[in-house]
Amino acid sequence: SVLQGHGDRVVALEWHPSGRWLASAGFDGRALLWALDEDGRSLAPPLELPHADKVYTAVFSPDGRWVLTASRDHSVRLWPVPDAVPSGAEDEPAALRSIELRGNEDLVWTAVFSPDGRRVASAGRDGKARVWDLPEDLEAHLEGDALEPSSTASMGHNIVWEVDFSPDGTRLVAANEDGTAVLWRVDDPRELVVLLGAERRGRIAAARFSPDGRFVYTGGVQGSLRIYPALLEPLPEPEPEPPAPLPDLDAPPPEPSEPESADPDAPMLRELMPERTIPLRSSTINRLRFSADGRSLAVATRLGAAMLFEIGEDGLPVRGSRRTFPSDAGEMWTVDLSPDGRWLATGSRGTQGLVWPLDGGPPVVLVGHGNDVFRTRFSPAGTLLATASNDGSVRIWPTQWGGLSRRLVPTPSGSRGRSEDPKPPSTFAQDHSRGLLLAGYNDGRAYLFPVAADAPARPLVAFEGGPQGVFEVALHESGWLATALADGTIEVHATDALLARAGAETPPGSGGELEPLRRPKPLARLPTPAADVRALRFDPTGRWLFASHYGGTGQLSVWDLAALFPDGPATTPEAVGAPAPRNFDDFEHADPRFSGVADLAFEGEGRFVAAGGQQGGLVLWSLPGFEERARLDLHSSRILAVAASANGRRVATAGTDAIARVLELDASGRVVGEPRTLEHGGPVYDIALDEAGARAVTACSDSKVYLWDLERDPVALTLLPGSVGEFHEVRFAFDERRVVGVSQDGTVRVWNLDAGPIEDAVALGTNDRLSTLAVFEDGQIIVAGGAQRELWQWRLPSLEVSDLSARLRASTTMCLSAEQRMLLVGEPSDIAHARAADCSRTHRARDSR
């Protein structure tokens, strides 16, 4: 859910111990108290806790009865938490009264409760840390005078950024602007222990007691984590003064002198050096956070990385336990650990939060904020994560991320002496029956990944594709695999043979990690007239292999695999026939830059093929006879994508001239009537048709996805909302009730087309510039690739409701109303009303019998 209530950046977040309230503080001069249900949805308008200026802190007391706020208006206030969670029925929530904790002389950065909730400490720009003892009858002070501090510790002409109570509540530590932290006993602030580093340089941003109270951890501009002993010995009792000597009556009287003036309140200072210093090679440590069990410490740094340390039984970091979680977003503001110790959440510059699985794997990217993510906080039960942003919003995320996303990691580039930089993927192909994705890379390799949820996130096969890279790849469910190399050679392999060989050649003791197969011998190498293969496709039957070229003569080459391989993929290399292709010169252009086929599409049963050219023309041939059915000039410039409906009813094209064209075909595959034009706001990168050819969806450079109802005349258009970057590929999924698209803004977006107005898409976020998409199991598995070498994979829950409907009908005789059927079963309005009426008639007849 998204909690919109602040008018400026939100800088503090804290969960109530019950998890039913969330407090936020912002630069709009307010803290807000949000009542939430167990799913993190707001139950009512937030309760306002107003100040006269920016609010920097909002925290709950350990017993959950009070909220503590600190502000730029020099005040610290206590607000009672309502006993009952609001129901949402009230038009205006009742205003809360507060208790002022008086004494601060300047803005207050921070305020905290002691672990037992009996004290409050604050600190700020006046260089003092103050402590208030809270009376037992605290509620009575809601009508009375402000509370005065019980003790004050002075840090001199300094700014105090943070204070923290020790776990037993007897000591305090303060983080100061001058590069020191100060430690003292709450009951006696006369003796201040100054915690020094190797040098006093820059502010200390964070100071925390270890969970066992034995150490203080500090970090700041100096870029090192420093650890000090925190157990203070009590001050020794002053020794009694010796008795005054008897006066010497013969001595002259002493000269009069000015009496010494002593400040009884001046603190006694002693200094302490760190027990251990851990350089982090970072210019600033912004935040320290211990895990709930005290066994881990998380650190957020200015250089865009979080670090995690294991804490040993001695209370100190275990040597060699440091783990680093980098982000390219920039300065990291905040870090938090989930209560079960499985997740690390970070917020930084930019608009994304990251959640790292501590058992390994890529982070979950939280997309939605419009500015820096300044705070991240897990709920006490760990089922929700709250994030606060400079965009003024608070967002609540469920934490059931396990198994929903992962990265597919190819075998590292550069092994066996290769020195080139790792390259991103250039092309995808899919084998749905085997659940395989073939990704071609520009470093000269191709990788065959399994996409099942329980499969390893590494390739099953990794093989060399030539020194100049793989330009195109193709897979077919009959067991064919083909790669088009940069020199124009096409290598044809048997998929199952490659899988078997890869398993046999995995070295023992490698943990299953594959070394790339060194250019395994293919069944055949098929020469082509030129390099730069642009489209490589098997037809739906698996009989034909098509390869097209950019530049030169722009030929389209076709091989009859049935003639080449008499025994199909089981053919031995010795039995392969002569690779004589059939070549078509229909796409040659006077300017070689516009020669060639850009994309190919097939009717569902392989009865025809449509080829779109770089010069803007389209040619349709019937299969297997290759009789020309149509030749049309559809675009004024390059065609980028071609699509055909599975039933052969329509063919569509998309081009750089900012239009898409739709052709109607008769049963023989001939064009009927004039092509229809679908206008866009920029070059159209991709187009897809549903199986019946009734709808088209297009991906455009204008950051929009267009949904077209082709059954209407004129064609009806719906713009699918979302995205701030170009869309490159789109698909229908989930029984054609969803549209999936990849965008250069780093998201995969899924739109629900079921009924009613189409709402904002579900956004699956990355920190990549996505351009390639593969959809498996009708949308339940999505894989995307972009500018990074690793691929992104998500497994989405099924959105099919037919099973639910059947189970509902079998398990109950209660008739749902039409509204309940629409809400719970997902039926459209007309069907829901008809079935509700039919159910009522059936049960009335049964009851009468």
C-alpha positions in Angstrom: 0.0 0.0 0.0 1.0 3.6 -0.4 0.5 6.0 2.5 0.1 9.6 1.2 -0.2 12.2 4.0 3.0 14.2 4.2 3.6 17.3 2.2 7.4 17.0 2.2 10.1 14.4 2.6 9.7 11.7 5.2 12.8 11.1 7.3 11.7 8.8 10.1 9.7 5.6 10.4 8.9 3.3 13.4 6.6 0.4 13.9 4.5 -0.1 17.0 5.4 -3.2 19.0 2.1 -4.8 17.9 2.7 -4.0 14.2 -0.8 -2.3 14.0 0.5 1.3 14.0 3.2 3.0 12.1 4.7 6.4 13.0 6.3 8.6 10.3 7.9 12.0 10.6 8.5 14.6 7.9 9.7 18.0 6.9 6.1 19.2 6.6 6.1 19.9 10.4 4.1 16.8 11.3 4.4 13.3 12.5 1.7 10.9 11.4 0.3 7.9 13.2 -1.1 5.3 10.8 -3.5 2.5 11.8 -2.8 -0.5 9.6 -4.4 -3.9 9.1 -2.3 -7.1 9.0 -1.6 -6.7 5.3 -0.3 -3.1 5.8 -3.3 -1.3 4.4 -4.5 1.9 6.1 -7.6 1.5 8.2 -8.4 5.2 8.6 -6.9 8.7 7.9 -3.7 9.2 9.9 -3.6 10.9 13.3 -1.6 14.1 13.1 1.1 15.0 15.6 1.8 18.6 14.7 4.9 20.7 15.4 5.8 24.2 14.4 8.7 23.1 12.2 10.3 20.0 10.6 10.0 16.8 12.6 13.1 14.6 12.7 12.1 11.7 15.0 9.0 9.6 15.8 9.5 6.5 18.0 7.2 4.4 20.2 7.8 3.6 23.8 8.6 -0.1 24.6 5.1 -0.7 25.9 3.5 0.9 22.9 1.6 3.5 24.9 3.4 6.6 23.7 4.9 8.2 20.6 8.0 10.4 21.1 8.7 13.2 18.5 11.6 15.7 18.2 11.5 18.8 16.0 13.4 21.7 14.6 11.0 23.9 16.7 13.3 23.0 19.8 10.6 20.8 21.3 10.4 17.1 22.3 6.8 15.8 22.8 5.0 12.7 24.1 1.8 11.7 22.4 -0.5 8.9 23.7 -1.3 6.1 21.4 -5.1 5.4 21.2 -6.2 2.2 22.9 -8.4 1.2 19.9 -7.4 1.1 16.2 -9.8 3.5 14.3 -12.4 1.8 12.2 -12.3 4.4 9.5 -15.9 5.5 10.1 -14.9 8.9 11.6 -14.8 11.7 9.1 -12.1 13.6 11.1 -9.9 11.8 13.6 -9.8 13.4 17.0 -6.8 15.6 17.8 -4.2 14.1 20.1 -2.9 16.0 23.1 0.8 16.0 24.0 3.2 16.5 26.9 6.2 18.8 26.3 9.6 17.8 27.5 11.1 21.2 28.1 14.8 22.3 28.1 16.2 22.2 24.6 17.6 25.5 23.3 17.9 24.7 19.6 16.6 22.2 17.1 16.5 18.5 18.3 17.8 15.9 15.9 16.9 12.8 17.9 15.0 11.5 20.9 14.9 8.0 22.3 13.2 6.0 25.1 15.3 3.9 27.6 14.7 0.2 27.2 12.4 0.1 30.2 10.5 3.1 28.9 11.0 5.1 32.1 13.3 7.7 30.6 13.7 9.8 27.5 16.9 11.3 26.1 17.3 13.9 23.4 20.1 15.7 21.6 20.5 18.4 19.0 22.3 21.5 17.9 22.7 23.1 21.3 25.5 20.7 22.2 23.7 19.1 25.1 22.1 15.7 25.7 19.2 15.8 28.1 17.4 13.1 30.1 13.9 13.2 31.5 12.6 10.8 34.2 9.0 10.0 33.3 6.6 10.0 36.2 4.3 7.0 36.9 1.2 9.2 36.4 2.4 10.4 33.0 -1.2 10.7 31.6 -2.0 13.3 34.2 0.6 15.6 32.6 -1.5 15.8 29.5 -3.4 18.5 31.3 -0.5 19.9 33.3 2.9 21.6 33.0 5.8 20.5 30.8 8.4 18.1 32.2 11.8 19.4 33.1 15.0 17.4 32.4 16.4 15.5 35.3 20.0 15.7 34.0 22.0 17.3 31.2 25.3 16.3 29.7 27.2 19.1 27.9 29.3 18.4 24.9 30.7 21.9 24.6 30.3 23.9 21.4 29.2 20.9 19.4 26.3 19.3 17.6 25.0 16.0 18.9 23.6 13.9 16.1 22.5 10.8 17.9 22.1 9.3 21.4 21.6 5.7 22.4 20.7 4.0 25.7 22.6 0.9 26.9 20.5 -2.2 27.1 20.3 -1.9 30.9 19.3 1.8 30.6 22.2 2.9 32.9 24.4 4.6 30.3 24.2 6.8 27.3 26.4 7.4 24.2 26.3 10.5 22.0 27.6 10.9 18.5 29.2 14.4 17.9 30.0 16.7 15.1 33.7 17.1 16.2 34.6 13.4 15.5 34.1 12.1 19.0 31.5 10.1 20.8 30.9 10.6 24.5 29.9 7.9 27.0 28.4 8.5 30.5 26.3 7.1 33.2 22.7 8.4 33.2 22.6 9.0 36.9 25.8 11.0 36.9 26.7 13.1 33.8 29.7 14.7 35.6 32.2 12.2 34.2 32.2 12.1 30.4 34.3 9.4 28.7 35.4 10.8 25.3 35.7 8.0 22.7 38.5 9.1 20.4 39.7 7.7 17.0 43.2 7.8 15.6 42.4 11.4 14.7 39.5 13.8 15.4 38.2 14.4 11.9 34.6 14.9 10.7 31.4 14.1 12.4 30.3 10.8 14.0 26.9 10.0 12.4 26.1 6.8 14.3 26.8 5.5 17.8 25.2 2.3 19.1 25.6 0.0 22.1 26.1 -3.6 21.3 23.1 -5.7 22.3 24.9 -7.1 25.3 26.0 -3.6 26.4 29.7 -4.5 26.5 30.7 -2.3 23.6 30.0 0.9 21.8 30.1 1.0 18.0 30.6 4.3 16.1 30.9 5.3 12.5 31.0 8.6 10.6 32.9 10.7 8.1 36.2 9.0 9.0 35.0 5.9 7.2 36.0 3.4 9.9 33.9 1.3 12.2 35.3 1.8 15.7 34.5 -0.3 18.8 35.0 0.8 22.4 34.6 -1.0 25.7 31.4 0.4 27.3 31.5 -0.9 30.9 32.1 2.1 33.1 33.7 1.7 36.5 31.9 3.8 39.1 33.6 7.0 40.3 35.7 6.4 43.4 34.4 8.0 46.6 36.3 11.2 47.3 39.0 10.7 50.1 38.3 12.8 53.3 40.4 15.9 53.5 43.2 15.8 56.2 42.6 17.9 59.3 43.9 21.4 59.1 47.3 22.0 60.8 47.4 24.0 64.0 48.2 27.6 63.3 51.7 29.0 63.9 51.2 31.9 66.2 54.7 33.3 65.5 54.2 33.2 61.7 53.3 36.4 59.9 49.7 36.5 58.6 49.3 35.2 55.0 49.0 37.6 52.1 45.3 38.0 51.1 44.5 36.1 47.8 41.5 35.8 45.5 39.5 32.7 46.2 39.6 30.0 43.5 36.4 29.8 41.5 35.3 26.3 40.5 32.4 25.4 38.3 30.7 22.6 40.3 28.8 21.6 37.1 31.9 21.3 34.9 32.2 17.7 33.6 35.3 15.6 34.3 36.7 14.3 31.1 38.7 11.2 30.4 39.6 9.7 27.1 39.4 6.2 25.7 40.9 4.8 22.5 39.0 2.1 20.5 39.6 -1.6 21.2 39.2 -2.3 17.5 39.1 -0.2 14.3 37.8 -1.7 11.0 38.5 0.5 8.0 35.6 0.3 5.5 37.2 2.3 2.7 34.2 4.5 2.6 34.0 8.3 3.0 31.1 8.1 5.5 29.2 5.6 7.6 25.5 6.8 7.7 23.7 4.2 9.7 24.4 1.3 12.1 21.7 -1.4 12.8 21.9 -4.5 14.9 19.8 -7.6 14.2 17.1 -8.6 16.6 19.1 -11.4 18.0 22.3 -9.2 18.3 24.3 -11.6 16.1 24.7 -9.3 13.1 25.5 -5.7 12.5 24.5 -3.9 9.3 26.2 -0.7 8.1 25.0 1.8 5.4 27.8 3.8 3.7 28.0 6.9 1.5 29.7 5.0 -1.3 26.5 3.0 -2.1 27.2 -0.2 -0.2 25.8 -2.0 2.8 28.0 -4.2 4.9 27.1 -7.0 7.3 29.2 -8.3 10.1 28.7 -11.4 12.2 29.0 -10.6 16.0 30.8 -13.3 18.0 30.3 -14.4 21.6 32.8 -11.8 22.7 30.6 -9.0 21.4 33.0 -8.2 18.6 32.8 -8.7 14.9 34.1 -12.1 13.8 37.2 -11.6 11.7 36.6 -12.3 8.0 32.8 -12.2 8.4 32.3 -9.0 6.5 29.8 -9.2 3.6 29.3 -6.4 1.1 26.0 -5.6 -0.7 26.8 -3.0 -3.4 24.3 -0.7 -5.2 25.0 1.6 -8.1 22.2 4.0 -7.0 24.6 6.2 -4.9 24.8 7.1 -1.2 23.0 4.6 1.0 20.9 6.3 3.7 19.5 3.5 5.7 19.7 -0.2 6.4 17.5 -2.7 8.4 17.5 -6.5 9.1 14.4 -8.6 9.1 13.6 -10.2 12.5 14.2 -13.7 11.2 17.6 -12.6 9.9 16.9 -13.6 6.3 16.7 -10.2 4.6 18.7 -6.9 4.5 16.7 -3.9 3.3 18.5 -0.7 2.1 17.5 2.7 0.9 19.6 5.1 -1.1 19.7 7.9 -3.6 17.4 7.3 -6.5 13.9 5.9 -6.4 14.5 2.2 -5.5 14.8 0.3 -2.3 16.7 -3.0 -2.3 16.0 -6.1 -0.2 18.9 -8.6 -0.2 18.4 -12.3 0.6 21.1 -13.2 3.1 21.3 -16.8 2.0 22.5 -15.6 -1.4 21.1 -14.2 -4.7 20.3 -10.9 -6.2 18.3 -8.2 -4.4 14.6 -7.7 -4.7 14.1 -4.2 -6.2 11.3 -2.1 -4.7 9.9 0.2 -7.5 7.5 3.0 -6.8 9.0 5.9 -4.9 9.8 9.1 -6.9 12.8 10.2 -4.9 15.5 9.0 -2.4 14.5 6.1 -0.2 15.5 7.5 3.2 14.3 4.9 5.7 13.5 1.2 5.6 11.9 -0.6 8.6 10.7 -4.2 9.0 7.6 -4.8 11.0 8.0 -6.6 14.4 6.7 -9.9 12.9 8.8 -9.4 9.7 5.8 -9.8 7.4 5.9 -6.2 6.2 8.5 -3.7 5.2 7.9 0.1 5.4 9.9 2.5 3.3 9.9 6.3 3.5 11.0 8.6 0.8 11.9 12.2 0.0 8.9 12.1 -2.3 6.7 12.5 0.8 5.2 8.9 0.7 5.4 5.8 2.8 5.1 2.5 1.1 4.3 -0.9 2.7 5.6 -4.1 1.1 4.8 -7.7 1.9 8.0 -9.7 2.6 7.0 -13.0 0.9 9.8 -12.7 -1.6 11.3 -16.1 -1.3 11.2 -18.1 -4.6 9.5 -15.2 -6.5 12.6 -13.8 -8.1 16.2 -14.7 -8.9 19.0 -13.9 -11.3 20.2 -16.3 -14.0 24.0 -16.1 -14.0 26.0 -17.2 -17.0 29.3 -18.8 -16.5 31.8 -15.9 -16.0 33.2 -14.4 -19.1 37.0 -14.2 -19.3 37.8 -17.8 -18.3 40.5 -19.8 -20.0 42.5 -16.7 -20.9 39.7 -14.6 -22.4 40.3 -11.0 -21.5 37.3 -9.1 -23.0 34.8 -7.3 -20.8 31.6 -9.2 -20.0 28.9 -8.5 -22.5 25.1 -8.4 -22.1 22.7 -10.8 -23.8 21.8 -10.0 -27.4 19.0 -12.4 -28.1 16.6 -15.0 -26.6 14.9 -18.3 -27.8 12.6 -20.6 -25.9 11.8 -24.3 -25.7 8.5 -24.4 -23.8 8.2 -28.2 -23.6 11.6 -28.6 -21.9 11.4 -25.3 -19.9 14.6 -24.0 -21.5 15.8 -20.5 -22.4 18.7 -20.0 -24.9 20.5 -16.7 -24.5 23.1 -15.5 -27.0 25.8 -13.1 -25.8 28.1 -10.7 -27.7 31.1 -12.3 -26.0 30.9 -15.3 -28.4 29.0 -17.7 -26.2 25.4 -18.9 -25.8 23.9 -20.3 -22.6 21.0 -22.7 -22.1 19.2 -22.0 -18.9 16.5 -24.0 -17.1 13.7 -21.9 -15.9 11.8 -24.2 -13.5 11.5 -22.9 -10.0 13.6 -25.7 -8.5 16.3 -25.6 -11.2 19.7 -24.1 -10.6 20.2 -20.5 -11.5 23.1 -21.3 -13.8 23.3 -22.6 -17.4 22.9 -26.3 -18.1 24.9 -25.8 -21.3 27.5 -23.1 -22.0 29.3 -23.3 -25.3 31.5 -21.2 -27.5 29.9 -19.4 -30.3 32.9 -17.9 -32.1 35.3 -15.1 -31.4 32.9 -12.3 -32.7 29.8 -13.3 -30.8 26.4 -14.9 -31.2 24.1 -12.8 -33.3 20.9 -14.9 -33.2 19.7 -18.1 -31.6 16.7 -20.4 -32.2 15.1 -23.4 -30.3 12.4 -25.8 -31.2 10.5 -28.2 -29.0 11.3 -31.1 -31.4 14.8 -30.9 -30.1 16.6 -28.5 -32.4 19.0 -25.7 -31.3 20.7 -23.2 -33.7 23.1 -20.3 -33.3 24.0 -17.7 -35.9 27.5 -16.5 -35.5 28.9 -13.2 -36.4 30.6 -14.5 -39.5 27.3 -15.7 -40.9 27.8 -19.4 -40.1 24.8 -21.2 -38.6 25.5 -24.1 -36.3 22.7 -26.7 -35.7 22.7 -28.9 -32.6 20.5 -31.5 -31.0 19.3 -30.0 -27.7 19.2 -33.3 -25.8 22.7 -34.3 -27.0 24.1 -31.0 -25.7 22.4 -31.5 -22.3 23.8 -35.0 -22.0 27.3 -33.9 -23.0 27.2 -31.0 -20.6 26.3 -33.2 -17.6 29.1 -35.7 -18.6 31.7 -32.9 -18.9 31.0 -31.1 -15.6 34.3 -31.6 -13.7 34.1 -33.5 -10.4 34.2 -31.3 -7.3 33.1 -28.3 -9.2 29.8 -28.1 -7.3 28.0 -28.5 -10.6 29.5 -25.3 -12.0 29.9 -25.6 -15.8 32.9 -24.7 -17.8 31.9 -23.6 -21.3 31.9 -26.4 -23.8 34.6 -25.5 -26.3 32.6 -25.2 -29.5 31.0 -28.6 -29.4 30.8 -30.1 -32.8 27.4 -29.4 -34.3 25.4 -31.7 -36.5 25.9 -29.3 -39.3 27.5 -25.9 -40.1 25.3 -24.0 -42.6 27.1 -21.3 -44.6 25.1 -18.2 -45.5 25.7 -15.5 -48.1 26.6 -12.8 -45.6 27.3 -12.0 -42.0 24.9 -10.2 -39.6 22.1 -12.7 -39.4 19.1 -10.6 -38.1 16.4 -13.3 -37.7 16.9 -17.0 -37.1 13.7 -19.0 -36.7 12.3 -22.6 -36.9 8.8 -22.8 -38.3 6.1 -24.2 -35.9 6.5 -27.8 -37.4 10.3 -27.9 -36.9 10.8 -28.7 -40.6 12.2 -25.4 -41.8 15.0 -23.2 -40.6 14.9 -19.6 -41.8 17.9 -17.1 -41.6 17.8 -13.5 -42.8 20.5 -10.9 -43.2 21.1 -7.2 -42.9 23.0 -5.5 -45.6 24.5 -6.9 -48.8 21.9 -8.7 -51.0 19.6 -9.1 -48.0 18.9 -12.7 -48.8 16.5 -14.9 -46.9 17.9 -18.5 -46.7 15.7 -21.5 -45.9 16.9 -25.1 -45.1 14.7 -28.2 -45.2 15.7 -29.9 -42.0 13.8 -33.1 -43.0 16.1 -33.4 -46.0 19.3 -32.5 -44.0 18.6 -34.7 -41.0 16.9 -38.0 -42.0 16.6 -39.1 -38.4 15.8 -35.7 -37.0 17.8 -34.6 -34.0 19.1 -38.2 -33.6 20.9 -38.0 -36.9 24.6 -38.6 -36.7 27.0 -36.0 -38.3 28.0 -38.6 -40.8 24.4 -39.0 -42.1 23.8 -35.2 -42.6 22.7 -34.3 -46.1 24.2 -31.5 -48.3 23.2 -28.2 -46.8 21.7 -26.5 -49.9 19.4 -23.7 -48.8 16.7 -22.0 -50.8 17.5 -18.3 -51.1 15.1 -15.4 -51.7 16.3 -12.1 -52.9 13.0 -10.3 -52.4 14.5 -7.9 -49.8 17.5 -6.5 -51.7 17.6 -2.7 -51.8 19.7 -0.2 -53.8 21.1 1.0 -50.5 22.6 -2.0 -48.7 21.7 -0.5 -45.3 18.0 -1.2 -46.1 18.5 -4.7 -47.5 17.3 -7.7 -45.6 14.5 -9.2 -43.5 14.0 -7.7 -40.0 11.5 -10.2 -38.6 9.6 -13.3 -39.4 6.2 -14.6 -38.1 4.3 -17.9 -38.7 0.7 -19.0 -38.7 0.1 -21.3 -35.7 0.3 -24.5 -37.7 3.0 -23.4 -40.0 0.8 -22.9 -43.1 2.5 -19.6 -44.1 5.4 -17.3 -43.2 5.4 -13.5 -43.2 8.7 -11.7 -43.7 9.1 -7.9 -42.9 11.9 -6.1 -44.6 14.1 -3.2 -43.7 12.8 -1.3 -46.6 9.3 -1.4 -45.2 7.8 -4.2 -47.4 6.1 -7.4 -46.4 6.0 -10.7 -48.3 3.8 -13.7 -47.4 4.6 -17.3 -48.6 2.6 -20.4 -48.2 4.3 -23.5 -46.7 5.6 -25.9 -47.7 5.4 -24.8 -51.3 6.7 -21.2 -50.9 4.0 -19.8 -53.1 3.8 -16.0 -52.8 0.5 -14.9 -51.3 1.1 -11.2 -50.9 3.7 -8.5 -51.5 3.0 -5.1 -50.0 4.8 -1.8 -49.2 3.4 -1.1 -45.7 5.9 1.3 -44.1 8.0 4.2 -45.2 11.0 2.9 -43.3 12.2 -0.2 -41.5 9.9 -2.8 -40.2 11.0 -3.8 -36.6 8.5 -6.6 -35.8 6.0 -8.9 -37.5 3.3 -10.9 -35.7 0.7 -13.5 -36.9 -2.4 -14.7 -35.1 -2.3 -18.5 -34.3 -5.5 -19.0 -36.4 -3.9 -17.2 -39.4 -6.6 -14.6 -39.5 -4.4 -11.5 -39.2 -0.8 -10.4 -39.7 0.5 -7.2 -38.2 3.7 -5.2 -38.6 5.4 -2.5 -36.5 7.9 0.1 -37.8 10.2 3.0 -37.2 7.7 5.3 -39.0 5.5 5.4 -35.8 2.8 3.2 -37.2 1.6 -0.4 -37.0 -0.2 -2.1 -39.9 -2.8 -4.9 -39.7 -3.7 -7.2 -42.6 -6.9 -9.4 -42.9 -6.3 -12.8 -44.5 -8.6 -15.4 -45.9 -8.4 -19.2 -45.4 -5.8 -19.5 -48.2 -3.6 -16.9 -46.6 -4.3 -14.1 -49.1 -4.8 -10.5 -48.1 -8.4 -9.3 -48.0 -9.2 -5.5 -48.1 -6.9 -2.7 -47.3 -4.4 -2.8 -44.4 -5.4 -0.8 -41.3 -3.1 1.7 -39.8 -2.5 2.1 -36.0 -0.8 5.4 -35.3 1.7 5.8 -32.4 3.7 8.6 -30.7 7.1 7.2 -31.9 8.8 4.2 -33.4 7.0 1.0 -32.6 9.5 -1.7 -31.4 7.2 -4.7 -31.0 3.7 -6.0 -31.7 1.8 -9.1 -30.6 -1.6 -10.6 -31.6 -3.8 -12.8 -29.4 -4.6 -16.3 -30.8 -7.8 -15.2 -32.4 -6.3 -12.1 -33.9 -9.0 -10.0 -32.1 -6.5 -7.8 -30.2 -3.1 -6.4 -30.8 -0.7 -4.9 -28.2 2.3 -2.7 -29.3 5.4 -1.4 -27.5 6.4 2.1 -28.4 9.4 4.4 -27.8 7.0 7.0 -26.3 7.0 5.0 -23.0 3.5 3.7 -23.7 1.9 0.3 -24.4 -1.0 0.4 -26.8 -3.9 -2.1 -26.6 -6.0 -2.3 -29.8 -9.4 -3.9 -30.2 -9.3 -5.0 -33.9 -12.9 -6.3 -33.9 -14.2 -2.7 -33.8 -14.4 -0.3 -36.7 -12.7 2.0 -36.2 -10.2 0.2 -34.1 -10.6 0.9 -30.4 -7.4 2.0 -28.5 -6.6 1.7 -24.8 -3.3 3.1 -23.4 -1.9 0.9 -20.7 -0.7 3.2 -17.8 2.8 3.0 -16.3 6.5 3.3 -17.2 8.7 6.2 -17.7 11.0 4.5 -20.3 10.7 3.0 -23.8 8.9 -0.3 -24.1 10.8 -2.8 -26.2 8.8 -6.1 -26.1 5.3 -7.1 -25.2 3.3 -10.4 -24.9 -0.1 -11.6 -24.1 -0.1 -14.0 -21.1 -2.3 -15.7 -18.5 -4.8 -17.0 -21.0 -4.6 -13.7 -22.8 -6.1 -11.9 -19.8 -2.8 -10.1 -19.0 -0.3 -8.1 -21.0 3.4 -8.3 -20.1 6.0 -5.7 -21.3 9.6 -4.8 -20.6 10.7 -1.2 -20.3 14.0 0.7 -20.4 12.9 2.2 -17.0 14.0 -1.2 -15.5 10.6 -2.8 -14.9 8.6 -5.7 -16.3 5.0 -4.6 -16.1 1.9 -6.8 -16.0 -1.5 -5.4 -16.8 -4.8 -7.0 -15.9 -7.3 -7.0 -18.9 -10.1 -8.9 -17.2 -12.8 -6.3 -16.6 -13.4 -2.7 -15.9 -10.9 0.1 -16.4 -7.3 -1.1 -16.6 -5.4 0.0 -13.5 -1.7 0.6 -13.0 0.4 -2.5 -13.8 2.1 -4.7 -11.3 5.8 -3.6 -11.6 8.6 -6.1 -11.3 11.6 -3.9 -10.7 15.3 -4.1 -11.6 18.2 -1.8 -11.8 18.7 -2.7 -15.4 17.7 -1.2 -18.8 15.5 -4.1 -20.0 15.0 -4.8 -23.6 14.4 -8.6 -24.1 11.5 -10.7 -22.8 10.6 -14.4 -22.5 7.4 -15.8 -21.1 6.9 -19.4 -20.0 4.0 -21.3 -18.6 1.5 -18.8 -19.9 3.1 -16.0 -17.9 3.8 -17.7 -14.6 7.5 -17.5 -15.4 9.0 -14.3 -16.8 12.6 -13.8 -17.9 14.0 -10.4 -18.9 17.4 -9.2 -20.1 18.9 -5.8 -20.6 22.3 -4.1 -20.3 23.6 -6.3 -17.5 25.1 -9.8 -18.1 22.8 -11.6 -15.6 19.2 -12.2 -16.5 16.2 -11.5 -14.3 13.6 -14.2 -13.6 10.3 -14.1 -11.7 7.8 -16.8 -10.9 4.3 -15.3 -10.5 1.4 -17.1 -8.8 -1.3 -18.4 -11.1 -4.1 -16.0 -11.8 -6.4 -18.8 -13.1 -9.8 -18.8 -11.3 -11.5 -21.8 -13.0 -10.1 -24.2 -10.4 -11.3 -21.9 -7.6 -14.8 -21.8 -9.2 -15.0 -25.5 -9.5 -13.9 -26.1 -5.9 -16.4 -23.4 -4.7 -19.3 -25.1 -6.5 -18.3 -28.5 -5.2 -17.9 -27.5 -1.6 -21.0 -25.3 -0.9 -24.6 -25.0 -1.8 -24.7 -21.4 -0.9 -25.5 -19.0 -3.7 -23.2 -16.0 -4.0 -24.6 -12.7 -5.1 -23.5 -11.3 -8.5 -21.3 -8.8 -6.6 -19.6 -11.6 -4.6 -19.0 -13.6 -7.7 -17.3 -10.7 -9.4 -15.2 -10.0 -6.4 -14.3 -13.5 -5.2 -14.4 -15.6 -8.3 -13.4 -13.0 -10.9 -16.4 -13.4 -13.2 -17.4 -10.6 -15.6 -20.6 -8.7 -14.6 -23.0 -10.3 -17.2 -21.8 -13.9 -16.4 -21.9 -13.2 -12.6 -25.5 -12.0 -12.7 -26.6 -14.9 -15.0 -24.9 -17.6 -12.8 -26.2 -16.0 -9.6 -29.8 -16.1 -10.9 -29.3 -19.7 -12.2 -27.9 -20.8 -8.8 -31.0 -19.4 -7.0 -33.4 -21.1 -9.4 -31.6 -24.4 -9.0 -31.7 -24.4 -5.2 -35.3 -23.2 -5.0 -36.3 -26.1 -7.2 -34.2 -28.6 -5.1 -35.8 -27.2 -1.9 -39.3 -27.6 -3.2 -38.6 -31.2 -4.0 
